Structures are given as structure tokens and as C-alpha cells.
């Protein structure tokens, strides 16, 4: 509830500022019109929380575009914070809820709301029991059936003063001022933490008095005599030492000096034409609707694309052989010799393992394509993934559905002996020549290991290394060493130099523990998945 009220308060601040600007531009100064406008703002302020919670919403793209987000990839390098058996769609607790902060905020809000609501309820009950003996000044009370209560001293008033007072209070009844003032007090209790609610209550009270004063003068009462009546009532309140705490109390009201100065100035109340009033209402209503229902969102970023991209079918590329891969160099992305399958391109684009991708025709695994693309130098892997997604949508007409499913995974953990000899954390400022997360083979570090397989990473995080293990190719064509998504559970932070050599797929887990001090533990987890709904073979360049 406090979060909902806070959002409503922010929106109401913008709405009130917009309304005030419209009133200033349209030069609206008549008290009765201003009262009607601000009374509408009070009603809107009370209804806004319900609108924010359940009303229709519209997106307004006025914020600057987001940078290319890693979250657009599926999944973004397998985030370590994902619980093994928890769906990605599970709600994340708000920071305000942690440590009991949310409960404390709620308690403070309810304390303030309850106190002001109780005071309003007591005042409403007391107003029904008011008599002339308990009133120092005239008051108009009653929400649905208002009435006028005169003080006992009214018997001694001159007839002209009594007529002016009754005209003033009768105007309060005609305008339903007690009801609107009560709503302003209720709104103040609901938004007691927001200065706008307090300002609106005071503003409505002052405007109501000014509007009634204008009506009294319009009926032919002398402004000087009427001002003297108001001063006499003010002196009565000063002698009594208190004001009646009752809903809808009228004179002497708020801003007595301003009211008297305005009446004695001799400046006539400006008349406002109906078209001007209608224009004010329409503009204010449109601004309020936009700020109440609108959701500020980031403007859509330009679709990430390669500067130049070429896709060619390799003749005779059929058959289930190696799926191929992509070679990354500064500013250039190209398929490995022999080409790459479309399924492998999809896996690279969305950062998935084979078990996370399903659907599609058979040619996704059999047909080979030569892919060459040019991009900005040192574009990060997330940006390249988004560009590949655009390429797949434009050239292959790929349409896919995102989802989640439970599947077997491996958790990458630190063994009992700790990190091994070929797992070294890079020192701050140490040169990291290879882009993080990119596999390199045939490196000098593999000298003396003929017939074996190896991989070297320089400047890679454990999250990225875990993801790379899940995609590691096996010794046989089309096979994978691990074959499952790998989640980082090492709690090792920073970037590392990683060197791993093994002689066969069956030897991989042993080499992983002996050389790096890391283990793969079998678990189950809910992971992101992608289902291919439609895809076409591309036309030649």
C-alpha cells in the first residue's frame, strides 16, 4: 500500500503542477472557478490509487533509449543469483521489504492515517451536536443536508450584518462547501505525508470563503460594512481564544486580510467566457489523464544490426557432421571453416545450450552456411547476440516463443582442496588480451599434450566460464563434453586465467577437478527455453 500511495503522490504532484500551469496560462482568477478546479483535483487524488492499481495504462516513450541490455539475451550468461529450483519468473522481493523496512514504513503510514482519520471522525460527530452556545462565529455544517448555526450573540447584531452573514452562509450551502471541505480533509488523512494534500485543504477553504464574499457583494451589500462585520467576528474569536474545530466552519475563514483587501480594492471580479472555461477544463483533463494513466518508458532503441552481413549456403553441406561455430575477432565475426548450422547460430544468438532449444525443421542441423559480418571493434558478446537475433529475424524469418522448463543441469562448485594450479585470478590492471568468455584452442599452453583437447581463457569470470563449459564441443563431431547447462556456484569473484587440458570426453570431469579444483554436481533447475515456431531458408546474397 505505501508503494502504491507513493506512486500516486508522485503522479498527483505532476498533475497539480500541470493544472496550475494551465490556470496561469488561461489567467483564471475567479475564486469560484478555481475552487471547482482544485476540488476536482482533490477527488482525483483520492481515486488515483485505485486507478494506478486497476485502471488501464498507456506507455509514453519519452525517456532516453536504454543501452543494449544483457537481459535481452536468453539467458544472459546464466546469472549466478538464480536459485536451482526457482523459476526465472518468480517475483524478486523489493529492497524496501528486506530487514523489516517495509513493515516499518507501513506502520508509520497507518499511524498517521489513523490519527487524522480519527480526528476527522470526531469532528464530524461533534459538528452534528453544535449549538449556538458553543459557537463564537457562524458555521455551516452538514455533509448532505447542511445547516447554519449562529452564535447567541447574533441576537444583538444589526439587521444588515445578519443579512450579510446569512447571505454568506447560504452561499456555502448552495455550493456544497461543507462536503468538499470534508473530502479535502479525508484526502489529507489518506495522503498525510504529501504536502500537496495539506495545501489543497487550505486552498479550498480559502477559495470557498472568497467565492462566498464575492456572492455577498454581488447581492448589493456594502463592501466596507461587510468588511467591518468580518473584523468583528475575528475579534470575537480572538477574545474567546479558540476557534470551533468543526467541519465546514466558515467565517472568519482563512486569509481574512487578503479577503478584506480584495473587497475594498474596488476591482471587479473578472468574468470568464464559456469557451475559455471549456478550454481550461479540456486541457486540464487531458493533462491529468496522461499523467494518471501514462507509464514513462524508454524510447525504443534502434534495432542492433551488423554493419555488413553475408550469409551463403555451402554446397554439399548436408549430413550430420560438426555443427561448426563462430570465430570472433575485433570488428569481424565469421563462421569457422566448413560453415555453421542455423541451430548453432540460434544458440550463439540467444546464449542457449541445445537442451534449452527445441522445434524447427531438420535442415537446421544439416545445412551449412558461411556467415561473415562486420561490427564495431571489440563489441561485447551481448551486443553481438542481439545483432545475431536481428539477422535471424530478417534473413531466416525466425519466430520463436520464450518460456521456462525444468531440466538437468550441472552446478559448478569448488572442490574440497580449493582452486587448482591452472586457475589463477588476474590481478587488478593485469593485461587480459582475450575477450572474456571467448574460447581459444591450439594455444602455446597446450604444448606437450598431443592428441588431447584443451581450452584457455584469459580474463573470464566464473559465470562466463560456467556458460562456456555448457557449450564445450566434444572430441567427436557434433558431440558436447558436458551436454547440460552449467550454473556458477563457486562464489569466486573477479576475472581469471583458466587453462584446462583433457585427453577424452570421459576424462573431462577428472581433469576439471585435478587442474582447476572445480567440480560439476548434477542438479535440476528451471531454465529459460526457446521454441522455434517458424523459420525459412535464407535467399542468397
MARSEDREN-997932 format. One record per residue (C-alpha): residue in three letters; x, y, z. Coordinates in steps of 0.2 Angstrom, whole numbers, padded with zeros to 4 digits, always signed. Each point is the difference from the previous one (the first is absolute). Layout:
N
ALAXYZ
...
% end
This chain:
541
UNK+0000+0000+0000
UNK+0014+0013+0004
UNK+0008-0003-0017
UNK-0017+0002-0009
UNK-0003+0016+0010
UNK+0018+0007-0004
UNK-0003-0003-0019
UNK-0017+0009+0001
UNK+0008+0014+0010
UNK+0014+0002-0013
UNK-0013+0000-0014
UNK-0012+0012+0009
UNK+0015+0012+0002
UNK+0002+0001-0019
UNK-0019+0001-0002
UNK-0001+0015+0012
UNK+0015+0009-0008
UNK-0008-0003-0017
UNK-0017+0007+0006
UNK+0008+0015+0008
UNK+0009+0004-0016
UNK-0016-0001-0010
UNK-0009+0011+0012
UNK+0015+0013-0001
UNK+0000-0001-0019
UNK-0019+0002-0002
UNK+0001+0014+0014
UNK-0014-0007+0010
UNK-0002+0010+0016
UNK-0018-0002+0005
UNK-0001-0008+0017
UNK-0015-0011-0005
UNK+0008-0007-0015
UNK+0016-0003+0009
UNK-0009-0009+0014
UNK-0009-0011-0013
UNK+0017-0005-0008
UNK+0009-0004+0016
UNK-0015-0009+0007
UNK+0001-0011-0015
UNK+0019-0003+0003
UNK-0004-0005+0018
UNK-0013-0013-0007
UNK+0013-0006-0012
UNK+0013-0002+0013
UNK-0011-0011+0010
UNK-0005-0011-0015
UNK+0018-0001-0007
UNK+0006-0015+0010
UNK-0014-0010-0006
UNK+0004+0005-0018
UNK+0018-0004+0002
UNK-0004-0017+0007
UNK-0014-0005-0012
UNK-0002+0013-0013
UNK+0006-0001-0018
UNK+0017+0006-0004
UNK+0009+0007-0015
UNK+0018+0001-0004
UNK+0008+0017-0003
UNK+0017-0002-0008
UNK+0009+0016+0005
UNK+0015-0007+0010
UNK+0016-0002-0009
UNK+0004-0017-0009
UNK+0007-0013+0011
UNK+0018-0007-0004
UNK+0000-0017-0008
UNK-0005-0010+0016
UNK+0007-0017+0004
UNK-0017-0005+0006
UNK-0006-0001-0018
UNK+0010-0016-0002
UNK-0007-0016+0006
UNK+0008-0003+0012
UNK+0013+0013+0002
UNK+0015-0010+0005
UNK-0010-0011+0012
UNK-0001+0012+0015
UNK+0007-0007+0016
UNK-0014+0007+0011
UNK-0012-0012-0008
UNK-0006-0013+0013
UNK+0001-0018-0007
UNK-0018-0005+0002
UNK-0008+0018-0002
UNK-0008+0006-0016
UNK+0007+0015-0008
UNK-0017+0008+0001
UNK-0001+0000+0019
UNK-0002+0017+0007
UNK+0015+0008+0008
UNK-0003+0008+0017
UNK+0001+0019+0000
UNK+0015+0007+0009
UNK-0012+0009+0012
UNK-0006-0017+0006
UNK+0016-0006+0006
UNK+0005+0002+0018
UNK-0018+0004+0006
UNK+0001+0017-0009
UNK-0016-0002-0009
UNK-0010-0004+0016
UNK+0007+0015+0008
UNK-0005+0011-0014
UNK-0017-0007+0000
UNK-0002+0002+0019
UNK+0006+0018-0001
UNK-0013+0004-0014
UNK-0014-0009+0009
UNK+0004+0010+0016
UNK-0002+0017-0009
UNK-0015-0005-0010
UNK-0009-0007+0015
UNK+0004+0015+0011
UNK-0007+0012-0013
UNK-0015-0011-0005
UNK-0005-0001+0019
UNK+0001+0019+0001
UNK-0011+0002-0015
UNK-0012-0013+0007
UNK-0001+0009+0017
UNK-0002+0017-0009
UNK-0014-0007-0011
UNK-0010-0006+0015
UNK+0003+0015+0010
UNK-0006+0011-0014
UNK-0017-0008+0001
UNK-0001+0005+0019
UNK+0005+0018-0002
UNK-0012+0014+0007
UNK+0000+0018+0000
UNK+0007+0000+0018
UNK+0016-0009-0006
UNK+0003+0011-0015
UNK+0010+0016+0000
UNK-0003+0003-0019
UNK-0013-0006-0012
UNK+0003-0017-0007
UNK-0008-0010-0014
UNK+0001-0019+0004
UNK-0007-0016-0008
UNK+0006-0010-0014
UNK-0016-0005-0009
UNK-0013+0012+0008
UNK+0011+0015+0006
UNK-0007+0013+0012
UNK+0005+0016+0008
UNK+0004+0003+0018
UNK+0001+0017+0007
UNK+0008+0005+0016
UNK-0011+0007+0014
UNK+0007+0017-0002
UNK-0008+0001-0017
UNK-0016+0006+0009
UNK+0009+0016+0003
UNK+0006+0003-0018
UNK-0007+0013-0012
UNK-0012-0006-0013
UNK+0012+0004-0014
UNK+0014-0010+0008
UNK-0012-0015+0003
UNK-0005+0001-0018
UNK+0018+0000-0006
UNK+0004-0014+0011
UNK-0015-0011-0006
UNK+0004+0005-0018
UNK+0018-0007+0003
UNK-0005-0016+0008
UNK-0014-0003-0012
UNK+0013+0001-0014
UNK+0010-0013+0009
UNK-0016-0011+0000
UNK-0003+0003-0018
UNK+0018-0005-0005
UNK+0000-0015+0011
UNK+0016+0006+0008
UNK-0001-0010+0016
UNK+0000-0016-0011
UNK+0015+0005-0010
UNK+0010+0006+0015
UNK-0004-0017+0009
UNK+0007-0009-0016
UNK+0015+0011+0001
UNK+0003-0005+0018
UNK-0002-0018-0004
UNK+0012+0001-0015
UNK+0012+0009+0013
UNK-0001-0015+0011
UNK+0003-0013-0014
UNK+0015+0010-0007
UNK+0005+0008+0017
UNK+0019-0002-0005
UNK-0003+0010-0016
UNK+0001+0019+0002
UNK-0012+0002-0015
UNK-0014-0008+0010
UNK+0002+0013+0014
UNK+0002+0014-0013
UNK-0016-0005-0009
UNK-0010+0000+0016
UNK+0005+0017+0005
UNK-0002+0006-0018
UNK-0018-0006-0002
UNK-0004+0008+0017
UNK+0007+0017-0005
UNK-0008-0001-0018
UNK-0017-0004+0008
UNK+0000+0015+0011
UNK+0005+0011-0015
UNK-0014-0007-0011
UNK-0013+0003+0014
UNK+0007+0018+0003
UNK-0002+0004-0019
UNK-0018-0007+0001
UNK-0004+0012+0015
UNK+0007+0015-0009
UNK-0009-0005-0016
UNK-0017+0000+0010
UNK+0003+0019+0004
UNK+0008+0000+0017
UNK+0012+0014+0003
UNK+0018-0006+0000
UNK+0006+0011+0014
UNK-0015-0005+0012
UNK+0003-0018-0005
UNK+0018+0001+0004
UNK-0004+0008+0017
UNK-0011-0015+0004
UNK+0014-0012-0004
UNK+0012+0010+0011
UNK-0012-0001+0014
UNK-0002-0019-0002
UNK+0019-0001+0000
UNK+0001+0010+0017
UNK-0013-0012+0007
UNK+0011-0015-0004
UNK+0015+0009+0007
UNK-0009+0004+0017
UNK-0006-0018+0001
UNK+0018-0006-0003
UNK-0006-0015-0011
UNK-0008-0004-0016
UNK-0014-0013-0002
UNK+0008-0016-0006
UNK-0014-0006-0011
UNK-0001-0005-0018
UNK-0006+0013-0012
UNK+0003+0015+0012
UNK-0002+0016-0010
UNK+0004+0017+0006
UNK+0012+0008+0004
UNK+0009-0013-0011
UNK+0017-0001-0007
UNK+0009+0016-0007
UNK-0011+0013+0008
UNK+0012+0014-0004
UNK+0001-0005-0018
UNK-0019-0002-0001
UNK-0003+0018+0007
UNK+0013+0007-0011
UNK-0007-0007-0015
UNK-0018+0006+0004
UNK+0006+0017+0004
UNK+0011+0002-0016
UNK-0015+0003-0010
UNK+0006-0011-0014
UNK-0014-0009-0008
UNK+0000-0019-0001
UNK+0005-0005-0017
UNK-0013-0009-0011
UNK+0006-0015-0009
UNK-0007-0005-0016
UNK-0007-0018-0003
UNK+0012-0004-0014
UNK+0015+0005+0012
UNK-0007-0011+0014
UNK-0003-0014-0012
UNK+0017+0001-0007
UNK+0008+0000+0018
UNK-0011-0015+0005
UNK+0005-0010-0016
UNK+0019+0004+0001
UNK+0000-0004+0019
UNK-0009-0016-0002
UNK+0011-0006-0014
UNK+0016+0004+0009
UNK-0007-0009+0016
UNK-0005-0015-0010
UNK+0017-0002-0008
UNK+0009+0002+0016
UNK-0012-0012+0009
UNK-0001-0014-0013
UNK+0017+0002-0008
UNK+0015-0010+0003
UNK+0017+0008-0003
UNK+0011-0012-0010
UNK+0016+0001-0010
UNK-0001+0004-0018
UNK+0002-0015-0011
UNK+0019-0002-0004
UNK+0005-0002-0018
UNK+0000-0019-0005
UNK+0018-0006+0003
UNK+0007-0006-0017
UNK+0016-0005-0008
UNK+0008+0014-0011
UNK+0002-0013-0014
UNK-0006-0018+0001
UNK+0002-0014-0013
UNK-0009-0017+0001
UNK+0004-0013-0014
UNK-0005-0018-0001
UNK+0014-0013-0001
UNK-0002-0012-0014
UNK+0000-0018+0006
UNK-0002+0005+0018
UNK-0013-0013+0004
UNK+0002-0014+0012
UNK+0003+0000+0019
UNK+0017+0005+0002
UNK+0008+0013+0012
UNK-0012+0015+0003
UNK+0014+0012-0002
UNK+0002+0016+0009
UNK+0004+0019-0001
UNK+0017+0008+0001
UNK+0000+0017+0008
UNK+0013+0013-0004
UNK+0000+0019+0003
UNK-0013+0007-0012
UNK-0003-0017-0009
UNK-0010-0015+0003
UNK+0001-0015-0011
UNK-0005-0019-0001
UNK+0014-0012+0003
UNK+0006-0010-0015
UNK-0013-0012-0007
UNK-0014+0012+0005
UNK-0013+0000+0014
UNK-0017-0007+0003
UNK-0015+0012+0003
UNK-0003-0009+0016
UNK+0017+0005+0006
UNK-0003+0018-0005
UNK-0016+0000+0010
UNK+0010-0007+0015
UNK+0013+0014-0002
UNK-0013+0013-0002
UNK-0010-0004+0015
UNK+0014-0007+0011
UNK-0009-0017+0002
UNK+0006-0018+0001
UNK-0008-0013-0011
UNK-0012-0006+0014
UNK-0007+0017+0001
UNK-0005+0001-0018
UNK-0013-0011-0009
UNK-0011+0000-0016
UNK+0005+0004-0017
UNK+0002-0010-0017
UNK+0014-0013-0002
UNK+0011+0012-0011
UNK+0004+0010+0015
UNK+0013-0014+0004
UNK+0005-0005-0017
UNK+0002+0015-0011
UNK+0015+0010+0001
UNK+0002+0018-0003
UNK+0015+0012-0001
UNK-0003+0015+0011
UNK+0011+0016+0000
UNK-0005+0016+0008
UNK+0008+0017+0005
UNK-0003+0009+0016
UNK+0008+0013+0011
UNK+0017-0005+0006
UNK+0000-0009+0017
UNK-0019-0001+0001
UNK-0005-0010+0015
UNK-0008-0017-0001
UNK-0017+0006+0005
UNK-0001+0013-0014
UNK+0006-0013-0012
UNK-0014-0012+0006
UNK-0013+0014-0003
UNK+0007+0003-0018
UNK-0001-0019-0003
UNK-0018+0000+0005
UNK-0004+0014-0012
UNK+0009-0010-0014
UNK-0010-0015+0004
UNK-0017+0010+0000
UNK+0004+0009-0017
UNK+0009-0013-0010
UNK-0007-0017+0007
UNK-0017+0008+0005
UNK+0002-0008+0017
UNK-0015+0000+0012
UNK+0002-0008+0017
UNK-0009-0001+0017
UNK+0009+0003+0016
UNK-0004-0011+0016
UNK+0008-0010+0014
UNK+0001-0018+0004
UNK+0008-0011+0013
UNK+0015-0010-0006
UNK+0016-0008+0006
UNK+0014+0012+0003
UNK+0018+0000+0007
UNK+0005+0011+0015
UNK+0018+0006-0002
UNK+0007-0001+0018
UNK+0017+0001+0008
UNK+0008-0016+0005
UNK+0005-0005+0018
UNK+0018+0005-0004
UNK-0004+0017-0007
UNK+0005+0008-0017
UNK+0013-0010-0009
UNK+0016+0005-0008
UNK-0006+0006-0017
UNK-0014+0011+0007
UNK+0008+0017+0004
UNK-0009+0016+0004
UNK+0006+0015-0010
UNK+0007+0014+0010
UNK-0007+0017-0002
UNK+0007+0008-0015
UNK+0007-0016-0007
UNK-0001-0001-0019
UNK-0014-0011-0006
UNK+0003-0002-0019
UNK-0015-0012-0004
UNK-0018+0007+0001
UNK-0008-0008+0015
UNK-0010-0016-0003
UNK+0008-0003-0017
UNK+0007-0017-0003
UNK+0018-0002-0008
UNK+0008-0017-0005
UNK+0017-0005-0006
UNK+0008+0012+0012
UNK+0018-0001+0005
UNK-0005-0006+0017
UNK-0005-0017-0007
UNK+0017-0004-0006
UNK+0005-0018+0005
UNK-0018-0006+0000
UNK-0002-0007-0017
UNK-0016-0009-0003
UNK-0009+0009+0014
UNK-0012+0013+0001
UNK+0002+0017+0009
UNK-0008+0017+0002
UNK+0008+0016+0007
UNK-0009+0015+0006
UNK+0008+0017+0005
UNK-0010+0012+0010
UNK-0016-0010+0002
UNK-0012+0000+0015
UNK-0007-0016+0007
UNK-0017+0004-0006
UNK+0007+0001-0018
UNK+0011-0016+0003
UNK-0015-0010+0006
UNK-0010+0005-0016
UNK+0015-0004-0011
UNK+0001-0017+0008
UNK-0019-0004-0005
UNK+0005+0004-0018
UNK+0016-0009-0001
UNK+0002-0011-0015
UNK+0005-0018+0002
UNK+0014-0010-0009
UNK-0013-0008-0012
UNK-0008+0010-0013
UNK-0017+0008+0006
UNK+0003-0006+0018
UNK+0001+0010+0016
UNK+0011-0003+0015
UNK-0013+0005+0013
UNK-0016+0000-0009
UNK-0010+0010+0013
UNK-0001+0018+0006
UNK+0013+0004+0013
UNK-0004+0012+0014
UNK+0014+0009+0010
UNK-0001-0004+0018
UNK+0018+0003+0004
UNK-0002+0017+0009
UNK+0017+0005-0009
UNK+0000+0018-0004
UNK+0011+0009-0013
UNK+0008-0005-0016
UNK+0011-0015-0002
UNK+0013-0008-0011
UNK-0007-0018-0004
UNK+0010-0014-0008
UNK-0008-0017-0002
UNK+0007-0016-0009
UNK-0008-0017-0001
UNK+0003-0015-0011
UNK-0018-0006-0003
UNK-0018+0004+0004
UNK+0000-0012+0014
UNK+0015+0008+0007
UNK-0007+0017+0001
UNK-0008+0000+0017
UNK+0016-0007+0008
UNK+0011+0013-0009
UNK-0012+0014+0005
UNK+0003-0005+0019
UNK+0018-0004-0001
UNK+0006+0015-0010
UNK-0013+0014+0005
UNK-0006-0007+0017
UNK-0018+0001-0007
UNK-0014-0013+0000
UNK-0016-0002-0009
UNK-0015-0006+0011
UNK-0016-0007-0008
UNK-0016+0010+0004
UNK-0016+0005-0007
UNK-0005+0018-0004
UNK-0014+0011-0008
UNK+0009+0008-0015
UNK-0004+0011-0014
UNK-0005-0008-0016
UNK-0004+0004-0018
UNK-0012-0009-0012
UNK+0002+0003-0019
UNK-0018+0004-0007
UNK+0006+0005-0018
UNK+0016+0001-0010
UNK+0004+0001-0019
UNK+0015-0003-0010
UNK+0009+0016-0004
UNK+0001+0007-0018
UNK+0017+0002-0007
UNK+0009+0016+0002
% end
